[in-house]
Amino acid sequence: MTEAGTVFRSEAIGTVAIIGAGLIGGGWAAFFLSRGLKVRVYDVDPDGGAKLQKVVATALADLEQLSPIASFETENLFFSHDLQTVLEGCDYVQENAPEKLDLKQALLKQVTDLTPADVVVGSSTSSFQPSELQDGGADARRIVVAHPFNPPHLLPLVEIVAGPASDPAAQEAAYRFFERLGKAPIRITREAAGHVANRMTAALWREAVNIVAQGIASVEDVDRAIRFGPGLRWAVDGPHMLYHLGGGEGGIAHYLKHLGPAQEARWRSLGTPSLTADVQRQLVEGVMAEAAGRSIGELGARRDRLLISLLKTLDADGGARKKEAAE
Ligand SMILES: NC(=O)c1ccc[n+]([C@@H]2O[C@H](COP(=O)([O-])OP(=O)(O)OC[C@H]3O[C@@H](n4cnc5c(N)ncnc54)[C@H](O)[C@@H]3O)[C@@H](O)[C@H]2O)c1
């Protein structure tokens, strides 16, 4: 078990273990490789090794467009169906197994049993909270959620969530590790369903569905409203800072006084739709019309191409991933 006062590995992390190499684990593998780290991957899929090579090749080609990948060596990537072998010599573990609690709990227990007490284990889980992951007998103090956004090799945000039993030093070690690699980590110190960013996307999507269900606007027009309006601003600044600008010279204090009551009235008018069969049919038909025959592969490739352009633009602005205020 981890002892109190443990100094967790962070600055010296040179080898990362990836547990589960699907959509998210594969993207993580490519990202860590692109940063010159050794990556050891475990998956139960008999074709896992071949699938991983394919995902990694595509993701590395994306990453190469953002910055030259000078240090990548083919031998830095190791795949095995044996968990113990994969965990040998690893300094950090990123768990990306299917979203099933008992499966994750059992894996995390094995992982902490098989790794030294100063190795932090981050889970990519979108829906489980650290306390749930920690409830299966693993060494809870070094388990945190390290939640990425899809595609994890491109999107900078990583939500580092500590549960009540996590050692704050383990959360800090994970935070510093991702910061050093050029990600944009945030610390979440009180666990909440959906962490932080997905709570906000859920709030937005709830109203997007409500607007369609109420016949206020079509699926495509709801998407256009975000893409060509607030979505563009959100890539530049967050909602609080944007309302600071919305207050003119008086900033956020003036905004709250002037338009706060209108915001509160709008909040009271927001809907709480259910995903009934009829609402689901409207959403599916609307999205199919918007996709206009483009396959998931085509839509994903377009998303990633435009994300890369956007990230380049933001990085050109003095490193937009960094916090403006020094910590
Ligand atoms: N898909 C997303 O958009 C997204 C975004 C952020 C976080 N996540 C989280 O990432 C995690 C993985 O999601 P995904 O979308 O990559 O799923 P996925 O189904 O694409 O990949 C899961 C992988 O785990 C492997 N696997 C199955 N059983 C296993 C076991 N016992 N041990 C090890 N590996 C096993 C599968 O073979 C597969 O390769 C989930 O916790 C999910 O919540 C997903």
The ligand as a MOL file (V3000), in Angstrom:
LIG
                    3D

  0  0  0     0  0            999 V3000
M  V30 BEGIN CTAB
M  V30 COUNTS 44 48 0 0 0
M  V30 BEGIN ATOM
M  V30 1 N -15.0790 7.5050 -26.5610 0
M  V30 2 C -14.9770 8.7180 -26.0440 0
M  V30 3 O -15.3520 9.7250 -26.6400 0
M  V30 4 C -14.3290 8.8990 -24.6890 0
M  V30 5 C -13.8800 10.1820 -24.3030 0
M  V30 6 C -13.2270 10.3340 -23.0790 0
M  V30 7 C -13.0740 9.2310 -22.2410 0
M  V30 8 N -13.5420 8.0010 -22.6260 0 CHG=1
M  V30 9 C -13.3410 6.8650 -21.7050 0
M  V30 10 O -12.2820 6.0660 -22.2140 0
M  V30 11 C -12.4860 4.7060 -21.8300 0
M  V30 12 C -12.3770 3.8170 -23.0610 0
M  V30 13 O -13.3550 4.1940 -24.0000 0
M  V30 14 P -13.1920 3.9040 -25.5620 0
M  V30 15 O -14.1790 4.7860 -26.2480 0
M  V30 16 O -11.7650 3.9730 -25.9490 0 CHG=-1
M  V30 17 O -13.6900 2.3810 -25.6350 0
M  V30 18 P -13.3180 1.2860 -26.7470 0
M  V30 19 O -14.4270 0.2810 -26.7040 0
M  V30 20 O -12.9800 1.9270 -28.0450 0
M  V30 21 O -11.9790 0.6210 -26.1700 0
M  V30 22 C -11.9320 -0.2200 -25.0570 0
M  V30 23 C -10.7490 -1.1580 -25.2310 0
M  V30 24 O -10.6000 -1.9270 -24.0510 0
M  V30 25 C -10.3170 -3.2650 -24.4210 0
M  V30 26 N -10.6950 -4.1650 -23.3290 0
M  V30 27 C -11.8390 -4.8670 -23.1360 0
M  V30 28 N -11.7580 -5.5730 -21.9950 0
M  V30 29 C -10.5460 -5.3070 -21.4520 0
M  V30 30 C -9.8710 -5.7550 -20.2910 0
M  V30 31 N -10.4410 -6.5950 -19.4310 0
M  V30 32 N -8.6220 -5.2930 -20.0590 0
M  V30 33 C -8.0350 -4.4150 -20.9190 0
M  V30 34 N -8.6130 -3.9750 -22.0440 0
M  V30 35 C -9.8630 -4.4100 -22.3060 0
M  V30 36 C -11.1000 -3.4950 -25.6990 0
M  V30 37 O -10.5530 -4.5920 -26.4360 0
M  V30 38 C -10.9100 -2.1520 -26.3950 0
M  V30 39 O -9.7420 -2.1290 -27.2060 0
M  V30 40 C -13.8250 4.6570 -21.1130 0
M  V30 41 O -13.6040 4.6880 -19.7230 0
M  V30 42 C -14.5100 5.9360 -21.5570 0
M  V30 43 O -15.4140 6.4530 -20.6030 0
M  V30 44 C -14.1430 7.8070 -23.8340 0
M  V30 END ATOM
M  V30 BEGIN BOND
M  V30 1 1 1 2
M  V30 2 2 2 3
M  V30 3 1 2 4
M  V30 4 1 4 5
M  V30 5 2 4 44
M  V30 6 2 5 6
M  V30 7 1 6 7
M  V30 8 2 7 8
M  V30 9 1 8 9
M  V30 10 1 8 44
M  V30 11 1 9 10
M  V30 12 1 9 42
M  V30 13 1 10 11
M  V30 14 1 11 12
M  V30 15 1 11 40
M  V30 16 1 12 13
M  V30 17 1 13 14
M  V30 18 2 14 15
M  V30 19 1 14 16
M  V30 20 1 14 17
M  V30 21 1 17 18
M  V30 22 2 18 19
M  V30 23 1 18 20
M  V30 24 1 18 21
M  V30 25 1 21 22
M  V30 26 1 22 23
M  V30 27 1 23 24
M  V30 28 1 23 38
M  V30 29 1 24 25
M  V30 30 1 25 26
M  V30 31 1 25 36
M  V30 32 1 26 27
M  V30 33 1 26 35
M  V30 34 2 27 28
M  V30 35 1 28 29
M  V30 36 1 29 30
M  V30 37 2 29 35
M  V30 38 1 30 31
M  V30 39 2 30 32
M  V30 40 1 32 33
M  V30 41 2 33 34
M  V30 42 1 34 35
M  V30 43 1 36 37
M  V30 44 1 36 38
M  V30 45 1 38 39
M  V30 46 1 40 41
M  V30 47 1 40 42
M  V30 48 1 42 43
M  V30 END BOND
M  V30 END CTAB
M  END
